[in-house]
Amino acid sequence: MAETKLWGGRFTKPTNEIVEEFTASIQFDQKLAAQDIKGSLAHVKMLGRQGIIPEADAAKIADGLLAVQAKLMQGELQFSVQHEDVHMNVEKHLLDEIGPVGGKLHTGRSRNDQVALDMHLYLKEEVAEIAGLLVRLVEVLAEKAESHLDVIIPGYTHLQRAQPVLLAHHLLAYAGMFRRDVERLLDAQKRIDMMPLGSGALAGTTFPVDREFVAEELGFARVYENSMDAVSDRDFILEFLSAASILMMHLSRFCEELVLWSSTEFGFVELDDAYCTGSSIMPQKKNPDVAELIRGKTGRVYGNLFGLLTVLKGLPLAYNKDLQEDKEGMFDTVETLKTSLLLFAGMIETMHVRRENVEKAVREDFSNATDLADYLVRKGLPFRQAHEVIGKLVLFCITEGKFLADVTMEEYKDASELFEADLYEAIDVRTVVNVRNSLGGTGTESVKRQLVQVKEWLAGFAE
């Protein structure tokens, strides 16, 4: 015989089995069991303190919750679809532990504010961990940049050789992106750090609950001021998913470059064997699968954001069952971010830079052409005319199969009488890089200043 639902008093027949499966969320929201118990412990403490239930009952319920918590930590807690969700499952285990008095736990609250609380608690913990992983990634990038301050690589626009840059400068560009990602997450944390419990189903409660006390017990900075807003708000999840999507986009861009850089055609880096896989048919293959998968998983994180936006777009206040669809994408995004960040940091930390290949690359292109034009400008030629002179010289080099450093002094003089022997120093790749010491530039001194700023930023998280 089917067990009576905890809410079954209103109903005259059992739930259709397919409906029971369809509406149940325990398959995924059991991830919130620890947060559910934590919230219940604070709630029952408040109930006893406020005299809403007898102190002795509150103490007994708290002991029962701790027993359920211990079983959860030991992996002994069983969850059933029959009890629908994490809240009802935890309550059923509590009732099994201490009997009918456990039913007093739900006084002054609804599953609507309870689930909102659980998700706030969950994201508050997870966002802090994700931010920590991001800080570690920035640290790895700074270390890699500092140990490769002498390495110059081609810089690109339109995926065409543009101007040479320090590898450290390129790495610190991503460090800047990831620092902003940390700031976005920490800013989103302000909206996550709000306590909805005590709002009831939507209209508050007739019991003299002390929401501020519960918020303090759970470490929340503030409480929701409006009960309808509290139970229906999922902006805090959207904000997290939005920040996560931007973060994954940054990782994906970097992964795209690593895939290119590790190819035979580029040959700039070699990824460690631990972060690559082979082919089942081609023995020579070393595939950058981690980079490719992170790039691919970016799409599912985007999908989780757009999925929840779509769920929310037409919902009237306050709670609707549609909101059950808020969790799986959130859980998936959290796990995707944590794994991606952990692997990506290791991949960068162990990455080998093939110095001989990048040095060859920056000497066999025309990325010093802008500096040759600037040379003529410093000699008094207007930039537009200098641009034309150098453009024709590049065309000449392409026709002759040579580079600007190979052009003879006589050939330079044919192009412009302003050229002198010092032009060769001006177009040397190290000169080209190191004269760019303007704020934010790729010159060595500028990049060293950027490194100092990154280290100061990192020090703020070490305190």
Buried (B, 14 or more C-beta within 10 A) or exposed (E): EEEEBBEEEEEEEBBEEEEBEEBBBBEBBBBBBBBBBBBBBBBBBBBBBBEBBEEEBBEBBBEBBEBBBEBBEEEEBEBEBBBBBBBBBBBBBBBEBBEEBBBBBBBBBBBBBBBBBBBBBBBBBBBEEBBEBBBBBBBBBBBBBBEBBEBBBBBBEEEEBBBBBBBBBBBBBBBBBBBBBBBBBBEBBEBBBBBBBBBBBBEBBEBEBBBBBBBBBBEBEEBBEBBBBBBBBBBBBBBBBBBBBBBBBBBBBBBBBBBBBBEEEBBBBBBBEEBBEEEEEEEEEEBBBBBBBBBEBBEBBBBBBEBBEEBBEEEEEBBBEEBBBBBBBBBBBBEBBBBBBEBBBBBBBBBEBBBEBBBEBBBEBBBBBBBBBBBBBEBEBEEEEBBEBBEEBBEBBEEEEEBBBEBEEEBBEEBBEBBEEEBBEBBBBEBBBBBBBEEBBBBBEBBBBBBEBBEEBBEEBEE
